[in-house]
Amino acid sequence: MGYAIAISAPGGTENFRRIEIDPPQPGAGEVTVKHSAIGLNFIDVYFRTGLYPWPVERDLVTGCEAAGVIEAVGEGVDLQVGQRVAYTLPNGAYATHRAIKAAQVVPIPDEISDETAAAAMLKGLTAHYLLHHSYPVTNEETVLFHAAAGGVGLIAGQWLAAKGVRAIGTAGGPEKCALAAAHGYAEVIDYRSTDFAEAVMDMTKGAGVAAVYDSVGQDTVSKSLKVLRKFGTLVCFGQSSGPVTDFKINDLSVGSLRLTRPTLFHHIAEPGWLQAASADLFGMIASGKVKIEIAQRFKLEDVAQAHAALEGRKTTGSTILLP
């Protein structure tokens, strides 16, 4: 017997409840995975609160990344029982067991732990597409990355440093700024005490940055546009402070700017992308160029506490849930 943590209606953390489940049997082309570690991400909050739509006619099990061991395989599957795998998909991960298409999981290399894989899949692959597709930055450029001490931010800072890019980060408070600085950022701005737009323009001697990677949303987007150089790119990939409600297309005309709003799951849907990007990510981790910082661990049954900490900006790096 296993269990899942479900919600029956959008709302607060009080809506989480435990439900008993039987480990599902895999269908053709599927595997059943027993989870050993589950990643926590802000997208889980978006689904829980209803900011992102979900089917209200049934309970929703949130959670978008996990790692574990294959317990059963369906017809036509090349993977083996006992093999360690990881994945990232919209919802379904807050559970002890899950049946999933074999094409949607990736094997975990021997040198990488289940916890690291669970903490790295969504955030690491997000960093991958941001830096290689949304705006493929080069070592001659300077960029700004918001929430630099968060899970994606810490991975991105190290990856940018490995690429030789000058990265400026923003974070809230001295401790988070120090953490970001230790993970590849050339300069870090404490947005609580400093106007980040003024600071960025000072740091770049008025030139601005080639790109801004912004997962904060409403609180930052207007100033993010102001620090972009001519033909610069604003990459909005989240909205932890709320959705942007006061943006107009004409706002881009100040510098012939570009705007993109990518999502990870569109990239994963592209044939071959998941396998190639995961190999790149695991390679960076195995080389030591990117270290996954797991700063918080919660029992899966304590997921309400984990969400409260995440929403309260009391977390750094990655958080995992343990079934």
C-alpha positions in Angstrom: 0.0 0.0 0.0 1.2 3.5 -0.8 -0.1 7.0 -0.4 -0.4 10.3 -2.2 -0.9 13.9 -1.0 -3.9 15.3 -2.9 -6.1 18.4 -3.0 -9.7 18.6 -4.0 -10.0 22.3 -4.7 -7.6 25.2 -5.4 -6.6 27.1 -2.3 -4.2 27.1 0.6 -2.0 24.5 2.2 -4.8 23.4 4.5 -6.3 21.6 1.4 -3.6 19.0 1.4 -4.7 15.6 2.6 -3.3 12.1 2.5 -5.0 9.4 0.4 -4.2 5.7 0.4 -3.3 4.3 -3.0 -2.4 0.9 -4.5 0.9 1.0 -6.4 -0.3 1.2 -10.0 0.4 -1.4 -12.6 2.2 -0.2 -15.7 0.5 -0.4 -19.1 2.2 -1.0 -22.4 5.2 1.4 -22.7 5.1 2.4 -19.1 7.0 1.8 -15.9 6.0 1.9 -12.3 8.4 4.0 -10.2 8.6 3.8 -6.4 9.7 7.3 -5.4 12.6 7.9 -3.1 12.8 11.7 -3.4 10.4 14.3 -4.8 11.4 17.9 -5.8 9.5 21.0 -4.6 9.0 23.8 -7.0 7.1 27.1 -7.2 5.1 25.6 -10.1 3.5 23.3 -7.4 2.2 26.4 -5.7 0.8 27.8 -8.9 -1.2 24.5 -9.5 -2.2 24.3 -5.8 -3.6 27.8 -5.7 -5.4 27.5 -9.1 -3.1 30.1 -10.8 -2.5 27.4 -13.3 -5.7 25.5 -14.3 -6.3 22.0 -13.2 -9.2 19.6 -13.5 -11.7 20.3 -10.7 -13.7 17.2 -11.3 -11.2 15.0 -9.5 -8.5 15.2 -6.8 -5.2 16.7 -7.9 -1.9 15.3 -6.9 0.7 18.0 -7.5 4.5 17.7 -7.8 6.5 18.0 -11.0 9.7 16.1 -10.5 10.9 13.0 -8.7 13.4 10.1 -8.7 13.1 6.5 -7.7 13.4 2.9 -8.6 11.5 1.0 -11.3 9.3 -1.6 -9.6 7.5 -3.0 -12.7 7.8 -2.6 -16.5 5.1 -2.8 -19.1 5.1 -4.4 -22.5 7.6 -3.0 -24.9 9.9 -1.3 -22.3 13.6 -1.6 -22.5 14.2 -0.4 -18.9 14.8 -2.9 -16.1 13.2 -3.5 -12.7 15.6 -2.0 -10.1 16.9 0.7 -12.4 17.1 4.2 -10.9 15.3 6.9 -12.9 14.2 10.5 -12.7 11.6 12.6 -14.5 9.9 16.0 -14.6 6.2 16.3 -15.7 3.3 18.5 -14.7 1.7 17.1 -11.5 1.4 13.6 -10.1 4.7 13.4 -8.1 3.4 13.8 -4.5 3.0 10.1 -4.1 4.9 7.0 -3.1 4.4 5.3 -6.5 3.6 6.3 -10.0 3.0 4.7 -13.4 4.6 6.8 -16.1 5.6 6.4 -19.8 9.0 5.0 -20.1 9.9 7.7 -22.7 9.4 10.3 -20.0 12.0 9.0 -17.5 15.8 9.2 -17.8 18.3 6.8 -16.1 20.2 8.3 -13.2 24.0 7.9 -13.6 25.8 5.9 -10.9 27.7 8.9 -9.6 24.5 10.9 -8.9 22.2 10.2 -5.9 18.4 9.9 -6.1 18.1 13.1 -4.0 20.3 15.1 -6.3 18.4 13.9 -9.4 15.0 14.7 -7.8 16.3 18.2 -6.9 17.9 18.8 -10.3 15.5 17.7 -13.0 13.0 20.5 -13.2 15.4 23.3 -12.0 18.4 22.0 -13.9 16.6 21.5 -17.1 15.0 24.9 -16.7 18.5 26.4 -16.4 19.5 24.5 -19.5 16.8 25.8 -21.7 17.1 29.4 -20.3 20.8 29.6 -21.1 20.9 27.6 -24.3 17.5 28.3 -26.0 15.5 31.2 -24.5 18.6 33.4 -24.7 21.7 31.5 -25.7 24.2 33.7 -23.8 27.9 33.9 -24.8 31.0 34.6 -22.8 31.3 38.1 -24.1 28.0 39.2 -22.5 26.6 40.3 -19.1 23.2 39.1 -17.9 20.9 39.6 -14.9 19.3 36.7 -13.1 16.6 37.3 -10.5 16.2 35.0 -7.5 19.8 34.0 -7.7 19.8 32.1 -4.4 16.8 29.9 -5.4 17.0 26.4 -6.9 17.2 27.5 -10.5 19.3 30.5 -9.7 22.1 28.6 -8.0 22.3 26.1 -10.8 22.2 28.9 -13.5 24.9 30.9 -11.7 27.3 28.0 -11.8 26.5 27.1 -15.4 27.0 30.8 -16.4 30.3 30.9 -14.7 31.4 27.7 -16.5 30.5 29.4 -19.8 32.5 32.4 -18.9 29.5 34.7 -18.7 29.5 37.7 -16.3 26.3 37.1 -14.3 24.7 39.7 -12.0 22.2 38.2 -9.5 19.5 39.6 -7.2 18.6 38.0 -3.9 16.9 39.1 -0.6 19.2 39.7 2.3 22.9 39.3 3.0 22.9 35.5 3.6 21.2 34.8 0.3 23.4 37.3 -1.5 26.5 35.5 -0.1 25.1 32.2 -1.2 24.6 33.4 -4.7 28.0 34.9 -4.9 29.5 31.5 -3.9 27.7 29.9 -6.8 29.1 31.8 -9.8 27.6 35.3 -9.8 30.1 38.0 -10.4 28.0 40.6 -8.5 24.9 40.1 -6.3 22.4 42.9 -5.5 20.3 42.8 -2.3 17.0 43.9 -3.7 15.7 44.6 -0.2 18.1 47.4 0.4 19.2 48.5 -3.1 17.3 49.5 -6.3 18.5 46.7 -8.6 17.9 48.7 -11.7 20.1 51.6 -10.6 22.8 49.1 -9.4 22.8 47.2 -12.7 23.2 50.3 -14.7 26.1 51.4 -12.4 27.7 48.0 -12.7 27.5 48.0 -16.5 28.5 51.7 -16.8 25.1 52.5 -18.3 25.3 49.9 -21.1 22.7 47.5 -19.6 22.6 43.7 -19.9 22.1 41.4 -22.8 19.3 39.5 -21.1 17.3 39.3 -17.9 16.1 36.0 -16.6 13.1 36.8 -14.5 11.0 34.3 -12.5 9.7 36.9 -10.1 7.1 38.6 -12.3 5.0 41.5 -11.1 7.6 43.0 -8.7 10.5 43.1 -11.2 9.4 43.1 -14.8 9.1 46.9 -15.3 12.6 47.5 -14.0 14.0 44.4 -15.8 13.0 46.1 -19.0 14.9 49.3 -18.0 18.2 47.5 -17.5 18.3 45.8 -20.9 20.6 47.0 -23.6 19.3 47.8 -27.1 18.0 44.6 -28.7 18.1 42.9 -25.3 15.9 40.0 -24.3 13.6 39.6 -21.3 13.0 36.0 -20.4 10.0 35.7 -18.1 9.8 32.1 -16.8 7.8 32.5 -13.6 5.8 34.8 -11.4 6.6 34.2 -7.8 5.4 37.7 -6.9 2.2 37.4 -9.0 1.4 37.6 -12.7 2.4 40.7 -14.6 -0.7 42.8 -15.1 0.6 46.2 -16.4 2.7 45.2 -19.4 2.1 46.6 -22.9 3.7 45.5 -26.1 4.8 49.1 -26.8 7.0 48.8 -23.6 9.4 46.9 -25.8 9.9 49.8 -28.2 12.3 51.6 -25.9 15.2 49.5 -27.2 13.7 47.2 -29.8 13.6 44.6 -27.0 12.6 41.0 -27.2 10.3 39.2 -24.8 9.8 35.4 -24.4 7.7 33.4 -21.9 9.0 29.8 -22.2 8.0 26.7 -20.2 10.0 23.6 -19.5 7.3 21.2 -20.6 7.2 22.6 -24.2 10.9 21.8 -24.4 10.5 18.3 -23.1 7.8 17.6 -25.7 10.4 18.1 -28.4 11.7 14.8 -29.6 15.1 14.0 -28.2 15.3 17.1 -26.1 14.8 15.5 -22.7 17.5 12.9 -23.3 20.1 15.4 -24.7 19.5 18.1 -22.1 19.5 15.6 -19.2 22.8 14.2 -20.4 24.2 17.7 -20.4 22.9 18.4 -17.0 24.1 15.2 -15.4 27.5 15.8 -17.1 27.8 19.2 -15.5 26.9 17.8 -12.1 29.3 14.8 -12.4 32.1 17.2 -13.5 31.6 19.3 -10.3 31.0 22.4 -12.4 27.4 22.5 -11.1 26.6 21.4 -7.6 23.0 20.9 -6.5 22.4 22.5 -3.1 19.7 20.7 -1.2 19.1 23.1 1.7 15.7 21.7 3.0 14.2 18.3 3.4 10.7 17.6 4.5 8.6 14.4 4.9 6.1 14.1 2.1 3.4 14.2 4.7 4.7 17.6 5.8 4.3 19.1 2.3 2.1 21.9 3.7 5.0 23.2 5.8 7.3 22.9 2.8 4.9 25.0 0.7 4.6 27.6 3.5 8.4 27.9 3.6 8.7 28.2 -0.1 6.0 30.9 -0.4 7.5 32.8 2.6 10.8 33.0 0.8 12.4 31.1 3.7 14.2 28.6 1.5 17.4 28.6 -0.5 18.6 26.2 -3.2 16.5 23.1 -3.7 14.0 21.5 -1.4 13.0 17.8 -1.5 10.2 15.7 -0.1 10.9 12.3 1.3 8.1 9.7 1.0 
